[in-house]
Amino acid sequence: MTISIWRYSHLALALISGLFLVLASLTGIVLAFEPMQSAVKPYQPKNLAEVSLATTLKALEVEYDEVLTLEVDANGFLLANVVTFSGDSNQIYVHPVTGKQLGVPEVQHPIFKFATNLHRSLFLKSVGRFFVGVVSFLLCFIAITGLFLIVKRQGGWHKLFSKVQKDYLELRYHVVLGRWFLIPIIIIAASGAYLSAERFSLLPNARLTHDITVSTEDGDMGTKPYELDIFKQVFLNEVRSVSFPFSDFPEDHFEIALADKELLVHQYTGRIVSEQPYPFTFLANEFSLALHTGKGSIVWSLVLLLASMALLFFIYSGLVMWRRRVRNGKVARIQNHKDDCSHIILVGSETGTTYAFAECLEQALTHAGKTVFVSQLNDYTSYAKAEQLIVLTATYGDGEAPTNARHFAQLLKTNPPHHNIHYSIVGFGSLRYPNYCKFAAELDNMLQAHPKFEPVLPLYKVNNQSTEAFQDWSRKWAVATNTALVLPVFKQKKVSLTSVNLRVVSITDINLDDTFILRLRPSKTPKFCSGDLCGFTPKEDGMMRWYSLAKYQGDILLSIKKHQKGKCSPFLSSLKPGDMVQGNIKKNPHFHVPKKVSELVCIGNGTGIAPFLGMFDENQKNIPASLYWGGRNEESLALYAPYLSASQASGKLVHLRTGFSRVATTKTYVQHVLLQDAEPLAKKLESGAVFLICGSLTMQNEVLDVLEDISQRQLQQPLSEFEQRGQLKMDCY
Ligand SMILES: Cc1cc2nc3c(=O)[nH]c(=O)nc-3n(C[C@H](O)[C@H](O)[C@H](O)COP(=O)(O)O)c2cc1C
């Protein structure tokens, strides 16, 4: 529940203050340059901690006829109001030791003046200041709610800076930048709100008053200030300002503002006539001003500049995210009537990405001649002609329902279907979270227990919005329901491909699994790695097919299953040594062996073994490596035996475990073999070994269930802990 409250508060506050925030961040960007520009001036030639006030006062007496005030500004520059011997009154920067003039304060540049006015009051004087104050206050809450949401999303404070989940650009960078800039934004907003509150006298009086009785002490009127001990003991780095006595009368004093207190000092005796510490509100005001403006610190000004820019990005990306969510929520309103449809798709989604899958499925089903109705789980009702119910749902919080799916269980009770309906559930989740697809699993249990619902397929889990996994589920669903379902191609991110001419070095015979190994030598040496992908485009349909590659002694090694009716694999199987073929290489960095790794556990089935053959061959440091592989029988393994034996002989592969599904009466799959090795595998997980999984998506899901089980039972930790540490890498199809 809480996550949606935070999300709606965050959105509502941002919408209310959006326009003001745009202005504030734009002007904030401009204003951040002002302190940077001042701070680089050469007006601080000496370390102030080494110069006593007496030294400066003496130098000033020599240089000027009279000094009225002396101020040490935020940059540590000495600004003095002096009267020269020729009678001119000047405000100048002076050298702390020689008293000589170093420069004059510049008039504020019109751009900064304009930006300051706009930033402070929108040119609306007190009314504007009031609005700006309120917006600062709101911004504080927006940033706090935002930070809370990010912490939730990342799985706790301790994981704030761990890997950010894959999502569309605006959402991803809302999170990535939020982690860095929300704290500075909270500081900017809180200090801005404080300054406004101070300005509108909402805080206790910060002014300081001295309670002095008229001094009767005269002292020696010939005494020079720099001869007094007090001025010899105070150094410039402690001083804010000095006001010189108005006249020679002993009852006029030096007013010295130090970092934390103000002193009145007798001008002839040096006695401290009054000493008052600054009230907290005064210091807080000063601190807020420094934090809000960046005065005196180039580094902080730079942080303010970047935070203002980030704020603009948050406004933009927040709007994009909101629009996506609103648009996705409206899907149901622009389509068929619910009671006319045979296929009902219900979506549970928090950030909207699951709707893209629902739209794809809707298109494909419509194309297959079905009448489709798409809605959200919270709108579940009766569906007069429903034959198939397909639920696509994310999981949120700690394994909870997304906001738009919370009422489904209740609605199901109040609207039980009148006829039997087939159902399938696809859970969208992420292995980074301990409760992977938990809500989908709960729904599955709920429907399984319901007398009117009949499952078409077991629950299918999709990790990190994998389009391949969803395609895989759709193929299975199409077979199970005998539907001619072809999903439209998902929009792919642009990736850089390297086109290469490849010469066939060798090609094996096709084995009993219709599988063969193709060894190709690139004409030039493109940079590639085992785990990258090699693609071919058959002329017939112009669609690229990708194969996971092994880099084997500089060549590309592919394990290919020949599909009789396929377009690409039959062509590749017909190649002869010496033939040339045009291919493409696509980087697949998430499936590379990490540079620093203590141990490797490779798990795969069928042709998924290919990248591992290269990884073992490249294992120059003999990092302990194991292979768990599932195939039909020994003969299936024979295809890879020469490569595996060579790696075993050289210590690059130390542990080989296989599971065969067509040997004994009981089928042994790779996940069963993993279960047999639960204890050693748990130890490997614990000691930081990297687990790589390659092969079919069905195998991947089974293997993940087994690994989750091992991790929970043996280590009392969810598998997500290891996923987040980068110990789990997958490339399944
Ligand atoms: C704050 C947050 C919490 C999440 N919690 C879980 C979780 O407990 N289990 C899980 O499998 N996935 C979890 N996920 C991942 C989402 O379910 C997954 O990214 C899903 O594809 C998002 O779909 P949507 O964009 O339609 O909401 C979480 C994501 C976020 C941002």
PDBQT file of the ligand as one rigid body, heavy atoms in Angstrom, charges set to zero:
ROOT
HETATM    1  C1  LIG A 801      10.161  -0.855  -6.250  1.00  0.00    +0.000 C 
HETATM    2  C2  LIG A 801      10.152  -2.139  -7.031  1.00  0.00    +0.000 A 
HETATM    3  C3  LIG A 801       9.909  -3.313  -6.376  1.00  0.00    +0.000 A 
HETATM    4  C4  LIG A 801       9.918  -4.526  -7.086  1.00  0.00    +0.000 A 
HETATM    5  N1  LIG A 801       9.702  -5.675  -6.402  1.00  0.00    +0.000 NA
HETATM    6  C5  LIG A 801       9.756  -6.848  -7.065  1.00  0.00    +0.000 A 
HETATM    7  C6  LIG A 801       9.582  -8.076  -6.372  1.00  0.00    +0.000 A 
HETATM    8  O1  LIG A 801       9.381  -8.131  -5.160  1.00  0.00    +0.000 OA
HETATM    9  N2  LIG A 801       9.626  -9.238  -7.090  1.00  0.00    +0.000 N 
HETATM   10  C7  LIG A 801       9.858  -9.248  -8.447  1.00  0.00    +0.000 A 
HETATM   11  O2  LIG A 801       9.917 -10.310  -9.037  1.00  0.00    +0.000 OA
HETATM   12  N3  LIG A 801      10.021  -8.085  -9.127  1.00  0.00    +0.000 NA
HETATM   13  C8  LIG A 801       9.986  -6.884  -8.481  1.00  0.00    +0.000 A 
HETATM   14  N4  LIG A 801      10.155  -5.727  -9.166  1.00  0.00    +0.000 N 
HETATM   15  C9  LIG A 801      10.392  -5.770 -10.616  1.00  0.00    +0.000 C 
HETATM   16  C10 LIG A 801       9.125  -5.489 -11.420  1.00  0.00    +0.000 C 
HETATM   17  O3  LIG A 801       8.088  -6.387 -11.106  1.00  0.00    +0.000 OA
HETATM   18  C11 LIG A 801       9.480  -5.645 -12.907  1.00  0.00    +0.000 C 
HETATM   19  O4  LIG A 801      10.452  -4.700 -13.245  1.00  0.00    +0.000 OA
HETATM   20  C12 LIG A 801       8.293  -5.498 -13.821  1.00  0.00    +0.000 C 
HETATM   21  O5  LIG A 801       8.671  -5.875 -15.132  1.00  0.00    +0.000 OA
HETATM   22  C13 LIG A 801       7.770  -4.075 -13.848  1.00  0.00    +0.000 C 
HETATM   23  O6  LIG A 801       6.586  -4.021 -14.588  1.00  0.00    +0.000 OA
HETATM   24  P1  LIG A 801       5.709  -2.693 -14.738  1.00  0.00    +0.000 P 
HETATM   25  O7  LIG A 801       6.593  -1.661 -15.393  1.00  0.00    +0.000 OA
HETATM   26  O8  LIG A 801       4.581  -3.056 -15.619  1.00  0.00    +0.000 OA
HETATM   27  O9  LIG A 801       5.269  -2.268 -13.391  1.00  0.00    +0.000 OA
HETATM   28  C14 LIG A 801      10.150  -4.533  -8.485  1.00  0.00    +0.000 A 
HETATM   29  C15 LIG A 801      10.404  -3.327  -9.138  1.00  0.00    +0.000 A 
HETATM   30  C16 LIG A 801      10.412  -2.149  -8.426  1.00  0.00    +0.000 A 
HETATM   31  C17 LIG A 801      10.690  -0.897  -9.160  1.00  0.00    +0.000 C 
ENDROOT
TORSDOF 0
